[in-house]
Amino acid sequence: MNRRFQLDCRRLLCPMPVIRVQDKVAELRPGDELEVVCTDPGVLQDIPAWCRINGHLLLDQQARDDEYVLRIRVQGESA
């Protein structure tokens, strides 16, 4: 079963949300999902780019009021 985690990156500005995501994903296992809640609109470009570069799957991104919520699935390393 996939584990789900949430990361609060509210009030953090670039590049801190991406750094926090990177640090948290390093603790997780393939298949785990991470929901990231941010207030910096830059994450809507930065986190998807980070996912592409690092091989993780962006499941969803939404704007809710003044917050941005992104869901990431941690992928395993390719052989």
C-alpha positions in Angstrom: 0.0 0.0 0.0 1.3 3.5 -0.9 2.0 5.7 2.0 0.9 9.4 1.9 2.7 12.3 3.4 2.1 16.1 3.6 4.8 18.8 3.5 4.0 22.3 4.6 6.0 24.9 2.6 3.7 27.8 3.3 5.5 31.2 3.5 8.7 29.8 2.0 10.1 31.5 -1.2 12.1 30.0 -4.0 14.2 27.9 -3.8 13.2 26.7 -0.3 10.0 24.7 -1.4 12.0 22.7 -3.9 14.8 22.1 -1.4 12.3 20.9 1.2 10.6 18.6 -1.3 14.0 17.2 -2.4 14.9 16.5 1.3 11.5 14.9 2.1 11.5 12.7 -1.1 14.9 11.4 -0.1 13.3 9.9 3.0 10.5 8.2 1.1 10.1 4.9 -0.8 9.0 4.4 -4.4 5.2 4.5 -4.7 4.9 6.9 -1.7 2.9 10.1 -2.4 3.8 13.5 -1.1 1.3 16.4 -1.0 3.1 19.8 -0.9 1.2 22.9 0.3 2.9 26.2 -0.7 2.1 29.9 -0.9 4.7 30.8 -3.5 3.2 30.7 -7.0 6.6 29.9 -8.5 6.2 26.3 -7.3 3.8 25.7 -10.1 6.8 25.8 -12.5 9.6 24.8 -10.1 8.3 21.6 -8.6 7.1 20.1 -11.9 10.5 20.8 -13.4 12.2 19.2 -10.4 10.0 16.1 -10.8 10.9 15.8 -14.5 14.6 16.2 -13.9 14.5 13.7 -11.0 12.1 11.1 -12.5 9.2 11.5 -10.1 5.6 11.8 -11.2 3.5 14.9 -10.7 0.0 13.6 -10.0 -1.9 16.8 -9.6 -1.5 20.5 -9.0 -4.2 22.9 -7.8 -4.6 26.5 -6.7 -6.8 26.8 -3.6 -7.4 30.4 -2.4 -3.9 31.7 -1.9 -2.3 28.3 -1.6 -0.9 25.9 -4.2 -1.2 22.1 -3.6 1.0 19.7 -5.6 0.9 15.9 -5.3 4.0 13.9 -6.2 4.5 10.1 -6.5 8.0 9.0 -5.7 9.4 6.8 -8.5 12.1 4.2 -8.1 15.4 4.4 -9.6 15.7 3.0 -13.2 18.0 0.1 -13.8 
